[in-house]
Amino acid sequence: MRALRSGGLVLACLLASCGNKGTIAPELKGDYYISARDAKLAVPESSYSEGRYSAKIVRHYKDEKELRLLRIAESVYPSRQRVMDARATAHFKETQEPPAGEDLWWTSSFDGVRIPYTITGSALLYYCERVRDFRTRAASTGRAAEQSCVMSYVGDISHQKQAEIEGKRFTDCYVVSMKLEWSWFCGDLCGLWFTKERTVVLDAEGTVLAVFKDGPADFIVS
């Protein structure tokens, strides 16, 4: 396995040989799948802060079983067609189509920053690296004190005997709640802010039973 760091900021994933294998419930197949790449990702928890630039990944879990389930939730992707349909109606459109076969978690981009459709391990890795990139770029131009970039992710998992989410009921399940926040200010007419949330319901064996709150993130630009 490998991990690259710079000042405490994770720059690359750990390649976990064991992976975080899970399955998709039959009723969700076709709409969701588990990414083979992300199932092997183990994006570690990290906390980086340098001046006005920071990136934080925090997970709350009780034991290794809950951590495994949480990582499975972070490897669940919507079907490529669902994301491509959202890309077609996005306010900001990318000029190039994503490579065939690439796992898609974003719908569009603004000033080179992707706007998420969902939250995955690859998405977390991407935003951590963008914080580093913007810090390096601002420092090279002497503007690090004028600009800022903050990324924060919190993933929570809890076992629930009974759960009801958006009218759907679940028994003896694990509920994963994710929240990703992004704040980037690069000048009077340059900036991007958004908050994205996601909820994934699994059983004790790692079968994904339901996914909520996927879709293009609401955002503010400057």
Secondary structure, DSSP 8 states (H G I E B T S, - for coil): ----EETTEE-S--B-SS----EE-GGGBTTEEE-TTGGGB----EEEEETTEEEEEEEE-SSHHHHHHHHHHTTEEE-HHHHHHHHHT-SS--SS---TT----EEEEETTEEEESS--HHHHHHHHHHHHHHHHHHHHTT-TTT-EEEEEEEEEEEEEEEEEETTEEEEEEEEEEEEEEEEEEEETTEEEEEEEEEEEEE-TTSEEEEEES-S---EEE-
